[in-house]
């Protein structure tokens, strides 16, 4: 079940390869995500010191009044990946024009996971082309429906 998604990701980026990764969260962050609170807008994945982190993801406190004073809603959260996947992300991060973004945060049974993807940024022309394709498909389905 999808808890939070980055809706503009497919508008801004063209995905190349995606991965599923576990998230290292605190208990109140999990409760907050299960209430569909949180945002992936402007977030990205960085690989440092043999570990991958989501940076820029916002998860507000579950109960603001009971949250510890030191709680940071935008802290870097560690991703749980294999060494092979981390090495692949590191090599993709170092290539020019590629970036790594989280697409969604979802639950798999009791676990909270993130779907991340290696992506290439789209230019203005690519975005327009995608919108034209989407409009053409919508128009075609409308015509077929009215037959």
N, C-alpha and C positions, 0 to 999 in steps of 0.2 A: 504494500500500500504506500503510495507516494505521500510523503509528509510535506516536503518543500521542494519546489522546482525553480530552475532558472529559466523563465519563459522566453527571454530574449536571446538565449544562447544560440538557437538555430537561425535566428535572424542575423545575428552579428558574426557567427562563426560557421565554418564548414567542418564537421567532425571527420577525423581520420581514423581514430581507433579509440575504443572506450574500455574502461576497466570498472570492476566493482571492488570497492574498498570498505573495510570496516572503519568506524569512527571511534576515537577515544574521547568519551564525553563524561561529564559528571551526571549524577542522578537528576538534578534539577534541570539540566539541559535536555535530557531525554524526555522528561515530563513536559517541558515547554515545546519540544518538537512534536510530541504526540498530540498536543493541542493545536498543531499547525501554526505555531508561532515561529518566526525566524525568516531569514532572507538570504538568498545566494547572490543577489544583485551586486555586481562589482567584485565578486570573489574570484580567487584563482588558487592554483596549487603550486607550491614551491618545493624543491627538493634541496635539503641542506643536511650535510653530515650523515648521509646514508639513510635519511628519513624524509618522508613526504608530509607536508602540512597544508591544510586549507587556511588561507589568509583572506580576511575580509568578510567572512561569513558571520552574520549577526544572529545570535540566539539570545533573546531577552530572558531575564530571570523568570522562573516559574511563578514565584510570589515575590514581588519586588520588596515588600515589607520584611520578608524573612530572609532575603538574600544577604550573603556576607558582604561587608563593606568593600572587600577587595575583588568582588566579582566583576569581570570584564566581559561584556557581551560580544566583543569582537576579537577575542584572543585567538591565537593560532591553534588549531586543533589537529592533532596527529592522525594520519591515515595509517591503517593497518594493511600493509601490502607485503608481498613476497620480495625477496632481494632481487629477483629477476625483473619483476615489474618496476621496482624502484630504479633499477639500472636503465630500463627502457624509458622511463619518464625523464630521468636525468639527461639521457642523450637527446631526447626530443626537446627538452627545455633549452639545451645549448644551441640548437639549430635556429637559424634566423627565420622569422616569420611564423614559428610555431609557438603555441602556448598551451597550457593545461588548465581546463576549467571544470568545476563541478556542474553536472547537469541536473541532478536531483538527489535528494536525501529520502530514503525509503526504509521500510521495515521488511525484514525477512525473518518470519517467525517472531522471535523475541529480540533479534539483533537490529541495530540501526546501522544502515550502510549508506554509502554515497556512490553514485555513478559518476565517474570522472572521465573526461575525454581529452585526447590530444587533438587540438583544433588549429585551423588556419583561418585568420581573419578574412572576412569578405569585404570586398570593395563596394563602392556605391553601385556600380553596374551589376555586380552579382546579386545584390539585394533586390534591385529592380527586376532582374530576370526571374528571381524566385517569386516575387509578388505577381508577375505576369503569369507564370505557370500556375500559381495557386488560383488566380482569377479565372484562368481558362478551365481548370478542373471544376471549379465551382459552377461556371456557366454550363459546362457539359453535363454535370449532374443535374442541374436545374432543368435543362432541355429534356434529358432522359426521364426525369420524374414526371414531367407534364405530358408525356406521350400517351 
